[in-house]
Amino acid sequence: MQTKIPGARAVQYADTQETDGGPVGISGIIPSVKSSKPRGKTGRTASPDSTTEATPPVPAVLFADVSGWTDLTSRVGDQAALTLRDSLFSPLRDIVQKNRGWVVKSMGDGLMCKFDSPQDAALAACEMQRHAEIANRDAEEPLPLHIGIHAGQVVVKDGDIEGNTVNIAARVTAVSKPERILMTRVASERLNDDMSGLLRTWRSEVLKGKEETYDLFELNWREAGGPGTIITRASEDRTSAFKRLTLRCQGKVCVLEAGGKPLTFGRSRHNGLVIEDPLTSVSGSHGRIEIRGGAMLLIDHSRNGIFIAFGTGQFFLVDRMVVLRGSGRMALGRSPKDPDVVFAEFELE
């Protein structure tokens, strides 16, 4: 039996439906923000009621994939991995629906979703990342997400969507990283002014199977606002969920209290935690830990990287920044299997 995606027509723009209060968020994760009109390429406000020079509604395609899926299945087995995936994906489906989207299908380690607009897709992506962050805090096997979004026409066929827009969205997701949301320029240009303030230029990329270069932008989901508010960058004062972080290394102990200044670590004497490393694998300013937007963040400034493991989990390489949760270990500047590696331990209370 043929299934239909509500509000979509083959080879036509999807109709945009708005409510007076905007999309409704999920309580306790990231409540959605008050809706405002998307920006057109000319900078004029696009109104769905306008009969002249109105920007037509353009749907968006979003892929949300679990990072490190292959390693997870080899470590815990296929069935256990699928059970973990399903526990994460069930609330993600609710998030998509509440932001005027539809989960077209689930594909192993990911979801393919279609939205009425890039604005709706961006709102949902922020909520999805926040939910994953909260779910992963105490998980023995965390499932970080990487998300990609592109905007354009889609072809609806037998309950599925096809076309170049779908292909590009999938390619963008493939170059995204854990806990990251990437958007194409086409999608980012159709965000409202408040949401576009959360964008930063990532890089230009020749996507697999494409000849042209695509400008990609990262959406900073950690700085999204609260219920009924406008998304701004001023979200630093949200209440933290923890009292303190304790960092131990080489017999030294440093504590970062809620509301305290960032804790820096490295070989240089100006750091809060000075690390001795005659082999200089540890950088002078190797990294820092800070509270931002209610999350405890580990930020890598080093030349040789930071490997991190939560609880009894496996080590993985930090890609610029990661949200800390529970307790764990860090291998600084070298592989955790290297006999000369310097380890640090952390614990959140």
C-alpha positions in Angstrom: 0.0 0.0 0.0 1.4 3.4 -0.9 2.0 5.7 2.0 2.1 9.5 1.7 4.1 12.0 3.6 1.7 14.7 4.9 1.9 18.1 3.2 4.2 16.9 0.4 3.6 16.6 -3.4 5.7 15.1 -6.0 8.0 17.6 -7.8 6.4 20.5 -6.0 7.4 22.7 -3.1 6.0 21.5 0.2 3.4 23.7 1.8 4.6 25.6 4.9 2.2 25.4 7.9 2.8 27.8 10.8 1.1 28.0 14.1 0.6 31.2 16.1 3.1 30.1 18.8 5.6 28.5 16.5 6.7 24.8 16.8 6.4 23.2 20.2 9.6 21.8 21.8 10.1 18.9 24.2 10.1 20.0 27.8 13.4 19.6 29.5 15.5 19.3 26.4 15.6 22.4 24.2 12.2 24.1 24.0 11.6 25.5 20.6 11.9 29.2 20.0 9.3 31.7 18.9 8.9 31.5 15.2 9.9 34.3 12.9 10.0 34.6 9.2 13.0 33.3 7.2 15.4 35.5 5.4 15.3 35.6 1.7 18.6 35.8 -0.3 17.9 39.5 -0.8 17.6 40.1 2.9 13.9 40.9 2.6 11.4 39.2 4.9 9.5 36.4 3.2 5.8 36.3 3.9 3.7 33.3 3.0 0.7 35.7 2.5 2.5 37.9 0.0 1.4 37.7 -3.6 4.4 39.6 -5.1 8.1 38.8 -4.8 7.5 36.2 -2.1 10.2 33.6 -1.5 8.5 30.2 -2.2 8.7 27.7 0.6 11.6 25.3 0.2 11.6 22.0 2.0 14.7 20.7 3.8 16.2 17.2 4.2 18.0 16.3 7.4 20.1 13.2 8.1 21.0 12.3 11.7 23.5 9.5 12.0 25.1 7.8 15.0 28.9 8.5 15.1 31.1 5.4 15.5 28.4 3.0 14.6 30.8 0.4 13.0 33.0 0.3 16.1 29.9 0.0 18.3 28.5 -3.0 16.5 31.9 -4.8 16.6 32.2 -4.0 20.3 28.7 -4.9 21.6 27.2 -6.9 18.7 24.5 -6.1 16.2 21.5 -6.7 18.4 22.7 -4.8 21.4 23.7 -1.9 19.1 20.2 -1.8 17.5 18.6 -1.8 21.0 20.7 1.2 22.0 19.9 2.9 18.7 16.2 2.4 19.1 16.2 3.8 22.6 17.8 7.0 21.2 15.8 7.2 18.0 12.3 6.9 19.6 12.4 10.4 21.2 14.2 11.8 18.2 11.1 10.9 16.1 9.0 12.9 18.5 11.3 15.9 18.1 11.0 15.7 14.3 7.2 15.6 14.4 6.9 18.5 16.9 9.0 20.6 14.5 6.8 20.1 11.5 8.9 17.2 10.1 8.5 13.6 9.1 10.9 10.7 9.6 10.9 9.3 6.1 12.9 6.2 7.1 15.4 4.7 9.4 18.6 3.4 7.8 20.7 1.3 10.1 22.6 4.0 12.0 20.6 7.0 10.9 17.3 8.8 10.3 16.3 10.5 7.1 13.8 13.4 7.7 12.0 15.9 5.6 10.8 19.3 6.9 8.7 22.1 5.5 11.6 24.5 5.8 15.3 24.8 6.8 14.2 26.8 9.8 12.2 23.8 11.1 15.0 21.4 10.3 17.5 23.6 12.2 15.2 23.8 15.3 14.8 20.0 15.3 18.5 19.4 14.8 19.3 21.5 17.9 16.8 19.6 20.0 18.1 16.3 18.7 21.6 17.1 19.7 20.6 18.3 23.1 18.6 15.2 23.7 21.5 13.0 22.7 23.8 15.0 24.9 21.6 14.4 28.0 21.0 10.7 27.1 24.7 10.1 26.8 25.9 11.7 30.0 25.6 8.5 32.1 25.5 6.0 29.3 28.0 3.1 29.3 27.8 3.2 25.5 27.2 6.8 24.4 25.7 7.4 21.0 26.8 10.9 19.7 25.0 12.2 16.6 26.3 14.0 13.6 23.7 15.9 11.5 23.6 17.3 8.0 21.0 19.6 6.4 20.3 20.7 2.8 17.4 22.6 1.2 15.7 22.1 -2.1 13.0 20.3 -4.1 12.4 16.6 -3.4 10.6 13.9 -5.4 8.0 11.9 -3.4 7.7 8.3 -4.5 6.1 5.4 -2.7 6.4 7.0 0.7 10.1 7.8 0.1 11.9 11.0 -1.1 14.5 11.1 -3.9 16.5 13.6 -5.8 19.6 15.7 -5.7 18.6 17.5 -2.4 18.6 14.1 -0.7 21.9 13.1 -2.1 23.6 16.4 -1.0 22.1 16.2 2.5 23.6 12.7 2.9 27.0 13.8 1.7 27.0 16.8 4.1 26.2 14.4 6.9 29.1 12.1 5.9 31.6 14.9 6.4 30.1 16.1 9.7 31.6 15.1 13.0 30.2 13.9 16.4 28.0 16.4 18.2 28.0 18.7 15.1 25.3 20.1 12.8 26.4 21.1 9.3 24.3 23.0 6.8 24.8 24.0 3.2 24.7 27.7 2.2 21.3 27.2 0.5 19.8 25.9 3.7 21.6 28.5 5.9 20.3 31.4 3.8 16.7 30.5 4.7 17.1 30.7 8.5 15.6 33.6 10.4 18.0 36.3 11.7 18.0 34.9 15.2 18.9 31.3 14.1 21.5 32.5 11.6 23.3 34.3 14.4 24.3 30.8 15.6 26.1 29.9 12.4 29.8 29.9 11.8 31.7 29.2 8.6 33.1 25.7 8.7 34.8 25.1 5.4 34.3 24.6 1.7 34.1 20.9 0.7 33.9 19.0 -2.6 31.3 16.4 -1.6 31.6 12.8 -2.7 30.1 12.3 -6.2 29.9 16.1 -6.8 32.2 18.3 -8.9 31.4 21.7 -7.4 32.5 23.0 -4.1 29.9 23.5 -1.3 30.2 26.1 1.4 29.3 24.4 4.7 28.3 26.1 8.0 28.1 24.8 11.5 25.1 25.5 13.7 26.1 26.1 17.3 23.2 24.2 19.0 24.6 24.6 22.5 23.7 28.3 22.4 20.0 27.9 21.6 17.6 29.8 23.8 14.8 28.8 26.2 11.1 28.5 25.9 9.4 31.3 24.1 12.6 33.2 23.7 14.7 34.4 20.8 17.8 32.4 20.0 20.8 34.6 20.8 24.4 34.1 21.7 23.8 35.3 25.3 23.0 31.9 26.8 26.1 31.5 29.0 24.2 32.1 32.2 21.9 29.0 32.0 22.2 27.0 35.3 24.7 24.2 35.2 23.6 20.7 36.1 26.7 20.1 38.2 28.5 21.5 41.2 32.1 20.9 40.3 34.6 19.0 38.1 37.8 17.4 39.6 40.8 16.9 37.3 43.7 14.7 38.4 47.0 14.2 36.7 50.5 13.2 37.9 49.4 13.4 41.6 48.0 16.9 41.2 44.4 17.8 41.7 42.4 20.8 40.3 38.8 21.6 40.8 36.5 23.7 38.6 33.5 24.9 40.6 30.2 25.9 38.9 30.5 29.6 37.9 34.3 29.4 38.0 36.9 30.4 35.4 37.9 27.9 32.8 40.5 25.3 33.9 43.5 25.2 31.6 46.1 22.4 31.4 49.4 21.9 29.6 53.2 22.2 30.1 53.3 26.0 30.4 53.5 27.4 33.9 50.5 29.7 33.4 48.1 26.7 33.3 45.8 25.9 36.2 47.2 22.3 36.0 50.8 22.1 34.9 51.8 18.8 33.3 55.4 17.5 33.2 56.3 15.9 29.9 60.0 15.7 28.9 59.0 14.2 25.6 56.9 17.3 24.8 54.0 15.3 23.4 51.8 17.5 25.7 51.5 21.0 24.3 52.2 24.2 26.3 48.5 25.0 26.3 47.0 21.6 25.6 43.4 22.3 26.4 40.8 23.8 28.7 37.6 22.8 30.5 34.8 25.4 30.9 31.1 25.6 31.6 29.1 27.0 28.6 25.4 27.0 28.1 24.8 24.6 31.0 27.3 22.0 29.6 30.8 21.1 30.8 33.0 21.3 27.7 36.5 20.0 27.0 38.2 22.1 24.3 41.4 20.8 22.6 44.1 23.4 21.8 46.9 20.9 21.3 49.0 19.9 18.3 48.9 16.2 19.1 45.3 15.8 20.3 43.3 14.4 23.2 41.9 10.9 23.4 39.0 10.5 25.9 37.1 7.6 27.4 33.9 7.9 29.5 33.5 5.4 32.3 34.7 2.0 31.1 34.1 2.9 27.5 36.6 3.0 24.6 38.9 5.9 23.9 38.2 8.1 20.9 39.9 11.2 19.5 38.4 14.5 20.5 37.4 16.6 17.5 38.0 20.2 18.8 35.4 20.0 21.5 33.4 17.4 23.5 30.8 17.6 26.3 32.0 16.0 29.5 29.8 13.7 31.5 30.2 11.4 34.5 33.8 10.4 34.9 36.6 9.2 32.6 40.1 9.4 31.4 42.1 11.5 28.9 45.3 10.4 27.1 47.2 13.6 26.3 49.2 14.0 23.1 49.7 10.2 22.5 47.6 7.1 21.8 46.3 5.6 25.1 48.2 2.4 24.1 51.6 4.3 24.0 53.7 3.4 27.1 54.8 7.0 27.4 51.4 8.6 27.3 50.3 11.0 30.0 46.9 10.2 31.5 44.5 12.6 33.3 41.3 11.6 35.1 38.1 13.7 35.5 35.0 13.4 37.6 31.8 15.5 37.5 29.7 15.9 40.7 
